[in-house]
């Protein structure tokens, strides 16, 4: 059994002739915030979908929370949380009903659902919104709520697929505070993003280019290894080598 | 189990919050019964008819009286010649004409053959055929009564329609409507509600969670099963109270078979939902792939016997075709499982097949 929250070895996924993810090997420590960076179509989401059991790898293997993603998918599912880039709560249910539903699906006891609902709503400042339909609350809050719902069953690892798309910088900042709080409590976070300022918040990052990992390490390591002042520069050099000055 | 119940609750909330759809789903079926019942009649009443009688005598007066007394006919005129018939047919003021020869009484007395011409407006072949039948029956009876007996051998065939002696069309369409309602409710609504989750992205959340795909599907369809059942009851009540459609067989068997067909339709809905990426495609699949065959190839509107051979072959794979036989058998003929077991078995087989295909596809989609 692996000590790491996530351990990926040569994980590969092909769609026909196209190799979306090409033999990626990396690991994520317990309580680490790990950023998956890359241009659109670089393979971040495909890699994540394999790790959470939505896609079967073509070759290679990985463990999540110590369980093999192919042969022990059931155990993996119980121990992870997931928030997709598309907003994933039910718009026509109330905040409370959404929380209760997910709690039920993950087998959280009724008493825990009640106490955790209180905690969540207080943390994101929606104390009075329990009975409101999700469609009626602002997008920034919806996303924070979706994140908290993904953590409702206290998973060891949470997967966030471009969680901050389309929200303003202040809400994004608030969102990252939530991520840190979760990590401080020992939850590992794997987050995909293409906002490079967000990458600086991560403990470690990997930059994916054409399905392969082109750079990996702490943001500072990645910058210095490429002799660049910002991650922006590194990113541009890696993704468009010809354009590098 | 708790996850499943939570899921049923959620699905019920979706349904209850979408008031418009709910109202349509509940009110449309009984409304359709009324519309079909009053508007789409294939039994004909008060057919405007003209009797062409160039030489009236006692015998033709008797025929005239019989026509005038019949509920089915409205004797517009007794004309001396066929001259005006063409124009009247074309304008639609008459739909039938009965042309008698001269010397009717004398021919009858001698037992001679009687050349009578019956003209029928055939622009609607269905009603045309029915009108022809009615008129022939009246003439037949009149002729039999008028010819003195003991005049050689006479064949007297009396025809009687079993199960639906007055040819009430409502007896025919109510079973069809039950099939139709169950198809919309079960197949289409299931397909739409599953694809909706794919579209909004919530399906991913569910597939990542420990809840089993089969529990997701079962949780989703449960409220629709209940709704479909309520709807069928409304249709049956409307049919019975407004149109006096009989219920000759066992009600328990009828409801049981409805339950079976609900399963068939649900399974089809699941198959559709695994194929369709969006609600819109699911709707089109359901409409084109299910509703049309259910309407046209099941015997609901067009008799299967009148279909060309290749379409009749296709109709064999339309579940509604078999369900219709079952419902008509139970309601109109009072048949039991002893006669309907083959049709039932076919539906069971189809359901199993669709469920297997559906769950296979559901699993593949995960890969």
Contacts between the chains, C-beta under 8 A, distances in Angstrom:
chain1	res1	chain2	res2	distance
A	52	B	208	5.1
A	53	B	207	7.7
A	53	B	208	6.6
A	53	B	366	7.5
A	54	B	204	6.5
A	54	B	207	6.1
A	54	B	208	6.5
A	54	B	366	6.8
A	55	B	367	7.1
A	56	B	366	7.8
A	56	B	367	4.4
A	74	B	210	6.7
A	77	B	208	6.5
A	77	B	209	6.3
A	77	B	210	4.5
A	78	B	210	5.0
A	80	B	208	7.1
A	82	B	204	7.4
A	82	B	205	6.5
A	82	B	208	4.4
A	84	B	201	5.2
A	84	B	204	5.1
A	84	B	205	6.7
A	85	B	201	7.9
A	86	B	200	7.0
A	86	B	201	3.1
A	86	B	204	7.7
A	87	B	200	7.8
A	87	B	201	6.7
A	88	B	200	7.7
A	88	B	201	5.1
A	88	B	202	5.4
A	88	B	204	6.8
A	88	B	205	4.5
A	89	B	202	7.4
A	90	B	10	7.0
A	90	B	14	7.4
A	90	B	200	7.9
A	90	B	202	6.2
A	91	B	200	7.5
A	92	B	13	7.5
A	92	B	14	6.0
A	92	B	17	4.9
A	92	B	18	7.2
A	93	B	10	6.6
A	93	B	13	5.9
A	93	B	14	7.6
A	93	B	17	7.9
A	97	B	10	7.1
A	97	B	13	6.4
A	100	B	6	6.9
A	101	B	6	5.4
A	101	B	7	7.4
A	101	B	9	7.7
A	101	B	10	5.0
A	102	B	205	7.9
A	102	B	209	7.7
A	103	B	6	8.0
A	104	B	2	5.5
A	104	B	3	5.3
A	104	B	5	7.4
A	104	B	6	3.1
A	104	B	7	7.6
A	105	B	3	4.7
A	105	B	6	6.6
A	105	B	7	7.3
A	105	B	206	7.4
A	105	B	209	5.0
A	105	B	210	7.2
A	105	B	211	4.9
A	106	B	3	7.9
A	106	B	209	6.4
A	106	B	210	6.6
A	107	B	2	6.9
A	107	B	3	6.8
A	107	B	210	7.4
